[in-house]
Amino acid sequence: MVSYIIRRTIMAIPLLFGITILSFAIIQAAPGDPTSLLMDPSMKPSDKEAFRERYGLDEPVHVQYMKWLGNMVQGDFGDSIIKRGTPVSELIMNRLPNTLLLMLTSTILAIIIAIPFGIYSAMRPYSKLDYTVTVTSFLGVATPNFWLGLILIMFLSVTLGWFPTGGVSTLNADFSLWDRIHHLILPAFVLATADMAALTRYTRSSMIDVLKQDYIRTAMSKGFKERKVVFKHGVRNGMIPIITIFGLMLPSFIGGAAITERVFAWPGIGLLFIESAFQRDYPVIMALTVISAVFVVIGNLVADILYAVFDPRIEY
């Protein structure tokens, strides 16, 4: 197991290196730079040039990249250009716990809802429950996160007043676990919706194939209870393809978190990325790009490991 993880991690290094090159090139190709946002009329052209020189924006692109890469390997992502003097790592660490909390909650929510409904839908195909789950899943896949978030805010927050409209906690209030949970419910549900719907459909399809296998029919014919046969023998085999799909879904939570955090004003790294993109804050954008790429690699690594754990035919 350890050697397998090490091999997979080493294989990911060239991938991450390629992602940094591509991301840096795309950012540099975008029109404008941070100096174009310095709208202070009292700032002289010489001041702007000094600003560019201070942050190395006047150097060739390949020189900027090599300097950034050398610092990044040492764990130094530099300082924010817009928030002058503030280390990028400090900005990220202040926001990262909020994003991890949102992602973890939405992931757990998607699993505990999607997989049981997918299994029971496969056990009773073409029943009222199956049709209800199918229609709900299609609606979940087709509904954009930002639209669903706005609708829930208008109805549940503004009209009914059941939930706060945004933020991670009540402003100027003492820490309260319930207050944090209260603010977390809507954004976590919105973030989990699309993946919850897709995971339900994948689980149903996979379990229907498993329930048609000879060993399942043989166990049924011997008089074993259906629930015992399905959950003891069928679920493990049915979950094998789901694990791979779920591992690929993990990175999508990051992309969805950026939109959801924007809608609910959730102070996470997704919202930080959007703010930095609009402000051309190159060091922050590159740092968040690397972190997102690491999440993608970790998601695939977790999927490979779980796939090998659940499928005895796979060797490390």
Residue pairs with C-beta under 8 A, 6 or more apart in sequence:
1 305
1 316
3 316
4 304
4 305
4 308
4 316
5 301
5 305
8 301
8 304
9 297
9 301
12 297
12 301
15 293
15 297
16 290
16 293
16 294
16 297
19 289
19 290
19 293
20 65
20 69
20 72
20 286
20 289
20 290
20 293
21 65
23 285
23 286
23 289
23 290
24 61
24 64
24 65
24 68
24 286
25 61
27 282
27 285
27 286
28 61
28 64
30 280
32 280
33 52
33 57
33 280
33 282
34 51
34 55
34 57
34 81
34 82
34 279
34 280
34 281
34 282
35 48
35 51
35 52
35 57
36 280
37 82
37 279
37 280
38 48
38 51
49 58
51 57
52 58
55 81
56 63
56 64
56 67
57 64
59 67
68 78
68 283
68 286
71 77
71 78
72 286
72 287
72 290
75 89
76 89
77 87
77 88
77 89
77 92
77 283
77 284
77 286
77 287
78 87
78 88
78 283
78 287
79 85
79 86
79 87
79 88
79 283
80 86
80 87
80 88
80 91
80 276
80 281
80 283
80 284
81 279
81 280
81 281
81 282
81 283
81 284
82 276
82 279
82 281
82 284
83 91
83 281
88 283
88 284
88 287
89 287
91 272
91 284
92 269
92 272
92 284
92 287
92 288
92 291
95 267
95 268
95 269
95 271
95 272
96 268
96 269
98 168
98 266
98 267
98 268
99 254
99 257
99 261
99 268
99 269
99 270
101 184
102 184
102 187
102 188
102 191
102 257
102 260
102 261
102 266
102 268
103 191
103 253
103 254
103 257
105 184
105 188
105 192
106 188
106 189
106 191
106 192
106 195
106 253
107 192
107 250
107 253
109 188
109 189
109 192
109 196
110 192
110 195
110 196
110 199
111 199
111 246
113 192
113 196
113 200
114 195
114 196
114 197
114 199
114 200
114 203
115 199
115 200
115 203
115 239
115 242
117 133
117 200
117 203
118 133
118 199
118 200
118 201
118 202
118 203
118 204
118 206
118 207
119 203
119 204
119 207
119 230
119 231
119 235
119 238
120 129
120 133
121 129
121 130
121 133
121 134
121 200
121 203
121 204
122 203
122 204
122 205
122 206
122 207
122 208
122 211
122 238
123 207
123 211
123 226
123 230
124 130
125 208
130 204
133 200
133 204
134 201
134 204
136 197
137 197
137 198
137 200
137 201
138 197
139 197
140 193
140 194
140 196
140 197
140 198
140 200
141 194
141 197
141 198
141 201
143 193
143 194
145 190
145 191
145 193
145 194
145 256
145 259
145 260
145 263
146 259
146 260
146 262
146 263
148 190
148 193
149 186
149 187
149 190
149 259
149 260
149 263
149 264
150 263
152 163
152 186
152 189
152 190
153 165
153 166
153 186
153 263
153 264
156 162
156 163
156 186
157 163
157 164
157 165
157 186
158 165
163 182
163 183
163 185
163 186
164 170
164 182
164 183
165 264
165 265
166 183
166 263
166 264
166 265
166 266
167 183
167 264
167 265
167 266
167 267
168 180
168 183
168 184
168 266
168 267
169 175
169 176
169 179
169 180
169 183
170 176
170 179
170 183
173 179
186 264
187 260
187 261
187 263
187 264
187 266
190 260
190 263
190 264
191 253
191 256
191 257
191 260
194 252
194 256
195 249
195 252
195 253
195 256
198 245
198 249
199 242
199 245
199 246
199 249
202 241
202 242
202 245
203 238
203 242
206 238
206 239
206 240
206 241
206 242
207 230
207 234
207 235
207 238
209 238
210 216
210 234
210 237
210 238
211 230
211 234
213 237
215 233
216 229
216 230
216 233
216 234
219 229
219 233
220 226
220 229
236 310
239 310
240 307
240 310
240 311
243 303
243 306
243 307
243 310
244 303
244 307
246 303
247 299
247 300
247 302
247 303
247 304
247 306
247 307
248 299
248 300
248 303
249 299
250 295
250 296
250 298
250 299
250 302
251 292
251 295
251 296
251 299
254 270
254 292
254 295
257 268
257 269
257 270
258 270
258 271
258 273
258 274
259 270
260 266
260 270
261 267
261 268
261 270
261 271
261 274
262 270
262 271
262 274
265 271
269 288
269 291
272 284
272 288
273 284
273 285
273 288
275 281
276 284
276 285
276 288
277 285
307 314
308 314
308 315
308 316
